Amino acid sequence: MLKELQLVEYHPDTAAAYRDVIKGLLKPVKELPPKLFYDERGSQLFDQITQQPEYYPTRIEQKIMDQHIDAIAARIGPDSLLVEYGSGSSQKTRTLLDHLPRLAGYVPIDISRDHLMQSAARLALAYPYLDILPVWADYETDFALPRPNRPVRHKVIYYPGSTLGNFHPEDAVAFLWHMRAVCGYDCDLLLGVDLKKDTTLLNLAYNDCAGVTADFNLNMLAHLNRELGADFNLDQFKHHAFYNEAAGRIEMHLVSLTRQTVRLIGHTIPFETGETIWTESSYKYTPTELATLAGRAGFAVEKVWTDPNRLFSVQYLTSKNV
C-alpha cells in the first residue's frame, strides 16, 4: 500500500526574492537571481534542455553514473540519508536508488512545489518501501531536515548537474558551508562538476538549435510578469549566452532589443538598446580548481569519476575535521 507523502513546507520567501529582483535590476549591470528560472514552466523547460543534443552535461553525467554506480553506491553505503538539493525531476536519482536498497531515507529539496510533488509521487510508486521526505524550500536559506523512520548512519548530499557552478566561487564556498550547517558537519557530498573544455562545445550547449534554452531564459521575464504584474515585452528581449574564458564561466544574458522602460511593483526600470540582464553564470572547473574550492569549505575530494573525453565529472567528497 502506497504511503501518503508528507511534504515539509518552508514556503520560500517570495517577498525577499522580489526585493532581490528590484535590487538587481537597479544595478549598473542589471542582473536577476537564477532561482527565478524554476517556476513550474521553467522546471519543465529545463527538463527539455537536458534532452537537447547540444546539451552534453546531463547525458554525460548519466553515463558516468551508470558506469561507476557500484563504486558510488559502495561509498554511500547502507542506512544513509540521501539529501538531494534541487531535485527537479529526480531522473538521475533513480540510478542511485536502484543500487541503494537499504537507504534510511531520501529527502528531495526543490523550490518548485508542484514539480517537487509530482516527482516525489512518481518515485513513491517506483520505490514503495523507501521513506521519501520531500522538502519545499529555497535551499539557500535555513531549514531543518525531516527525520526518516529508520536510524541514519550518516548523511550524503547529492548535488548533480554542475549546479554549484551557478554560484560565483566565493559564494560557492559559502554555500558549501551552508550545506554542512544544514546536513551536519560530518556529511559527505556527491557532486556533479562540469569541466573546462573546448569553448565551441560550451557555447553550443547553451545555444541549442531548437531554442529551448532561449525560451527558458525568457521565461524568467514571463515569471515576473505573472507574479509581480511586470510588463516585460518578451519580444523586445533576446537570449544571449557565451563562454567568458578569462572568468572560466558561461554567462547567460537577456539583451534589450530597443530603448524601453519596464514597470514592476512601483518601480520603472529603463533599458538602453543592447543593455543586458545577467541571468546566470555557470562556472567550469578543473579537478584541481574544484578540490581547492571545496577544501575552503571543509570538504576533501576522495574520488573523481570522468568520461573518456573528460567533459564532465562526478566527485565524491568527505568532510574534513575542522
C-alpha positions as CSV (number, residue, x, y, z in Angstrom):
1,M,0.0,0.0,0.0
2,L,1.4,3.4,-1.1
3,K,2.1,5.7,1.8
4,E,0.9,9.3,1.6
5,L,3.7,11.7,1.0
6,Q,4.2,14.3,3.8
7,L,5.5,17.5,2.3
8,V,7.7,19.6,4.6
9,E,7.0,23.2,3.7
10,Y,9.3,26.1,4.3
11,H,7.4,28.5,2.0
12,P,10.3,30.2,0.1
13,D,10.3,33.9,1.0
14,T,8.9,35.5,-2.2
15,A,9.0,39.0,-0.7
16,A,12.8,38.7,-0.2
17,A,13.1,37.2,-3.7
18,Y,11.3,40.2,-5.2
19,R,13.4,42.6,-3.2
20,D,16.4,40.9,-4.9
21,V,14.7,41.5,-8.3
22,I,14.4,45.2,-7.8
23,K,17.9,45.4,-6.3
24,G,19.4,43.5,-9.2
25,L,17.6,45.5,-11.9
26,L,18.8,48.8,-10.4
27,K,22.4,47.8,-10.5
28,P,24.7,49.4,-13.2
29,V,24.9,45.9,-14.7
30,K,21.4,44.6,-14.4
31,E,21.0,41.0,-13.0
32,L,18.4,38.6,-11.8
33,P,18.8,35.6,-9.4
34,P,18.8,32.3,-11.2
35,K,16.4,30.8,-8.8
36,L,13.7,32.7,-10.7
37,F,14.1,30.3,-13.5
38,Y,12.4,27.5,-11.6
39,D,8.7,28.1,-11.6
40,E,6.6,25.2,-12.9
41,R,7.1,26.3,-16.5
42,G,10.8,26.9,-16.1
43,S,11.3,23.5,-14.5
44,Q,9.5,21.9,-17.4
45,L,11.7,23.8,-19.9
46,F,14.9,22.8,-18.1
47,D,13.9,19.2,-18.4
48,Q,13.6,19.8,-22.1
49,I,17.0,21.4,-22.2
50,T,18.6,18.3,-20.8
51,Q,17.2,16.3,-23.8
52,Q,18.7,18.6,-26.4
53,P,21.6,17.1,-28.4
54,E,23.9,20.1,-27.8
55,Y,23.4,19.9,-24.0
56,Y,26.0,17.3,-23.0
57,P,26.1,17.6,-19.2
58,T,23.1,15.6,-18.3
59,R,23.8,12.9,-20.9
60,I,27.5,12.5,-19.9
61,E,26.8,12.7,-16.2
62,Q,24.3,9.9,-16.5
63,K,26.8,7.8,-18.4
64,I,29.4,8.3,-15.7
65,M,26.8,7.3,-13.0
66,D,25.8,4.2,-15.0
67,Q,29.4,3.1,-15.5
68,H,30.6,3.7,-11.9
69,I,27.3,3.2,-9.9
70,D,28.6,0.2,-7.9
71,A,31.6,2.2,-6.7
72,I,29.4,5.2,-5.9
73,A,26.9,3.1,-4.1
74,A,29.6,1.4,-2.1
75,R,30.8,4.8,-0.8
76,I,27.3,5.9,0.2
77,G,26.6,2.6,1.8
78,P,23.5,1.3,3.7
79,D,21.4,3.2,6.2
80,S,22.4,6.6,4.8
81,L,20.1,9.5,4.4
82,L,20.3,10.8,0.8
83,V,19.6,14.5,0.6
84,E,19.2,15.9,-2.9
85,Y,19.5,19.7,-3.5
86,G,17.4,21.0,-6.4
87,S,15.9,17.6,-7.1
88,G,13.8,18.6,-10.1
89,S,12.5,15.6,-11.9
90,S,15.0,13.3,-10.0
91,Q,15.8,11.3,-13.1
92,K,19.5,10.7,-12.3
93,T,18.5,9.9,-8.7
94,R,16.8,6.7,-9.8
95,T,20.2,5.2,-10.7
96,L,21.3,5.7,-7.1
97,L,18.0,4.4,-5.6
98,D,18.2,1.3,-7.8
99,H,21.5,0.4,-6.2
100,L,20.8,1.6,-2.6
101,P,18.0,-0.7,-1.4
102,R,18.9,-0.1,2.2
103,L,18.7,3.7,2.3
104,A,17.4,5.2,5.6
105,G,15.5,7.8,3.5
106,Y,15.5,10.1,0.6
107,V,15.0,13.9,1.0
108,P,14.4,15.8,-2.3
109,I,14.5,19.6,-1.9
110,D,13.2,21.9,-4.5
111,I,11.9,25.5,-4.9
112,S,9.1,24.5,-7.3
113,R,6.4,22.9,-5.1
114,D,4.3,21.4,-7.9
115,H,7.3,19.9,-9.7
116,L,8.7,18.5,-6.4
117,M,5.4,16.8,-5.5
118,Q,5.0,15.3,-9.0
119,S,8.5,13.9,-9.0
120,A,8.2,12.6,-5.4
121,A,4.9,10.9,-6.2
122,R,6.4,9.1,-9.2
123,L,9.3,7.9,-7.0
124,A,7.0,6.7,-4.3
125,L,5.3,4.5,-6.9
126,A,8.6,3.1,-8.1
127,Y,10.1,2.7,-4.6
128,P,7.2,1.9,-2.3
129,Y,9.4,0.8,0.6
130,L,11.6,3.9,0.6
131,D,10.9,6.7,3.1
132,I,10.6,9.7,0.8
133,L,10.5,13.1,2.6
134,P,10.1,16.0,0.2
135,V,11.0,19.5,1.3
136,W,9.7,22.6,-0.4
137,A,12.3,25.3,0.3
138,D,14.7,27.7,-1.1
139,Y,17.8,25.6,-0.3
140,E,20.0,28.7,0.1
141,T,18.0,29.6,3.2
142,D,17.9,27.9,6.6
143,F,15.7,24.8,7.0
144,A,15.8,21.6,9.0
145,L,15.9,18.1,7.5
146,P,13.0,15.8,8.3
147,R,13.8,12.6,10.2
148,P,13.2,9.3,8.5
149,N,11.6,6.4,10.4
150,R,14.8,4.3,10.2
151,P,18.1,5.1,12.0
152,V,20.6,7.1,10.0
153,R,24.2,6.0,9.8
154,H,25.3,9.2,8.0
155,K,24.1,11.8,5.6
156,V,25.1,12.2,1.9
157,I,24.2,15.3,-0.1
158,Y,23.5,14.7,-3.8
159,Y,24.0,17.8,-5.9
160,P,24.2,16.8,-9.5
161,G,24.1,18.7,-12.8
162,S,27.0,21.1,-12.0
163,T,24.6,23.4,-10.3
164,L,27.3,24.5,-7.9
165,G,28.8,26.3,-11.0
166,N,25.8,28.8,-10.8
167,F,27.5,30.4,-7.8
168,H,30.4,32.7,-8.1
169,P,33.4,31.0,-6.4
170,E,33.2,32.9,-3.1
171,D,29.5,32.3,-3.0
172,A,30.1,28.6,-3.8
173,V,32.3,28.3,-0.8
174,A,29.7,29.9,1.4
175,F,27.0,27.7,0.1
176,L,29.0,24.5,0.7
177,W,29.4,25.7,4.3
178,H,25.7,26.3,4.4
179,M,25.1,22.7,3.2
180,R,27.2,21.4,6.0
181,A,25.4,23.5,8.6
182,V,22.0,22.1,7.5
183,C,23.1,18.5,6.9
184,G,25.7,18.1,9.6
185,Y,29.4,18.9,9.6
186,D,30.3,15.2,9.1
187,C,28.2,14.8,5.9
188,D,29.5,13.6,2.6
189,L,28.8,15.1,-0.8
190,L,28.2,13.5,-4.2
191,L,28.7,16.3,-6.7
192,G,28.4,16.8,-10.4
193,V,31.1,19.2,-11.8
194,D,31.3,20.4,-15.4
195,L,34.9,20.5,-16.5
196,K,36.8,23.1,-18.6
197,K,36.9,22.2,-22.2
198,D,36.7,23.4,-25.8
199,T,34.8,26.7,-25.9
200,T,32.9,25.7,-29.1
201,L,31.3,22.8,-27.3
202,L,30.4,25.0,-24.3
203,N,28.8,27.7,-26.4
204,L,26.7,25.2,-28.3
205,A,25.4,23.6,-25.1
206,Y,23.8,26.9,-24.1
207,N,22.6,27.9,-27.5
208,D,20.7,24.9,-28.7
209,C,19.2,24.9,-32.2
210,A,15.7,24.3,-31.0
211,G,15.8,27.4,-28.9
212,V,14.7,25.7,-25.7
213,T,17.4,27.4,-23.6
214,A,16.3,30.8,-25.1
215,D,12.7,30.0,-24.0
216,F,14.0,29.0,-20.6
217,N,15.9,32.3,-20.3
218,L,13.0,34.4,-21.5
219,N,10.6,32.6,-19.2
220,M,12.2,34.4,-16.3
221,L,10.6,37.6,-17.6
222,A,7.3,35.8,-18.1
223,H,7.6,34.6,-14.5
224,L,8.0,38.2,-13.3
225,N,5.0,39.3,-15.4
226,R,2.8,36.6,-13.9
227,E,4.0,37.0,-10.3
228,L,4.7,40.7,-10.0
229,G,2.5,42.2,-12.6
230,A,5.6,43.4,-14.5
231,D,5.2,44.4,-18.1
232,F,8.2,42.9,-19.8
233,N,7.6,42.6,-23.5
234,L,9.3,39.3,-24.3
235,D,9.5,40.1,-28.0
236,Q,11.8,43.0,-27.1
237,F,14.5,40.8,-25.4
238,K,16.8,38.2,-26.9
239,H,18.7,35.3,-25.3
240,H,22.5,35.6,-25.4
241,A,24.9,33.0,-23.9
242,F,28.7,32.8,-24.3
243,Y,31.7,31.4,-22.6
244,N,33.8,34.0,-20.8
245,E,37.2,32.3,-21.0
246,A,39.0,34.7,-18.7
247,A,36.5,34.1,-15.9
248,G,36.0,30.4,-16.7
249,R,32.2,30.6,-16.9
250,I,29.3,30.6,-19.2
251,E,27.2,33.7,-19.0
252,M,23.6,33.9,-19.9
253,H,22.0,37.3,-20.6
254,L,18.8,38.8,-21.9
255,V,19.5,41.6,-24.3
256,S,17.2,44.5,-24.7
257,L,16.5,45.0,-28.5
258,T,15.3,48.6,-28.1
259,R,15.3,51.5,-25.8
260,Q,12.4,50.9,-23.4
261,T,11.1,51.1,-19.8
262,V,9.6,48.3,-17.7
263,R,7.4,48.7,-14.8
264,L,7.1,46.4,-11.8
265,I,5.9,46.8,-8.2
266,G,6.1,50.6,-8.2
267,H,9.4,50.9,-10.0
268,T,10.3,52.0,-13.5
269,I,13.4,50.3,-15.0
270,P,15.0,51.9,-18.0
271,F,16.8,49.9,-20.7
272,E,19.0,51.1,-23.4
273,T,19.3,49.3,-26.7
274,G,21.8,46.4,-26.3
275,E,21.7,46.6,-22.5
276,T,21.5,43.2,-20.8
277,I,20.2,41.5,-17.8
278,W,22.7,38.9,-16.5
279,T,20.5,35.9,-15.5
280,E,23.0,33.1,-14.9
281,S,26.7,32.1,-14.6
282,S,27.9,28.5,-15.0
283,Y,31.5,28.2,-13.8
284,K,33.6,25.3,-15.2
285,Y,36.4,23.9,-13.2
286,T,39.5,21.7,-13.5
287,P,39.6,18.9,-10.9
288,T,42.4,20.8,-9.1
289,E,40.4,24.0,-9.0
290,L,37.3,22.3,-7.6
291,A,39.4,20.5,-4.9
292,T,40.8,23.8,-3.8
293,L,37.4,25.5,-3.7
294,A,35.8,22.6,-1.8
295,G,38.7,22.5,0.6
296,R,38.0,26.0,1.7
297,A,34.5,24.8,2.8
298,G,35.9,21.8,4.8
299,F,35.4,19.1,2.1
300,A,38.1,16.8,0.7
301,V,37.7,15.2,-2.7
302,E,38.0,11.5,-2.2
303,K,37.2,10.2,-5.7
304,V,36.7,11.7,-9.2
305,W,35.0,9.8,-12.0
306,T,35.0,11.2,-15.5
307,D,34.0,10.3,-19.1
308,P,36.8,9.3,-21.5
309,N,36.9,12.8,-23.0
310,R,36.9,14.5,-19.6
311,L,33.9,16.6,-20.4
312,F,32.2,16.1,-17.1
313,S,32.9,14.6,-13.7
314,V,31.1,13.1,-10.7
315,Q,33.0,13.6,-7.5
316,Y,32.7,12.2,-4.0
317,L,33.7,14.5,-1.2
318,T,34.0,13.8,2.5
319,S,34.0,16.3,5.4
320,K,37.4,17.1,6.9
321,N,37.8,17.7,10.6
322,V,37.6,21.5,11.2
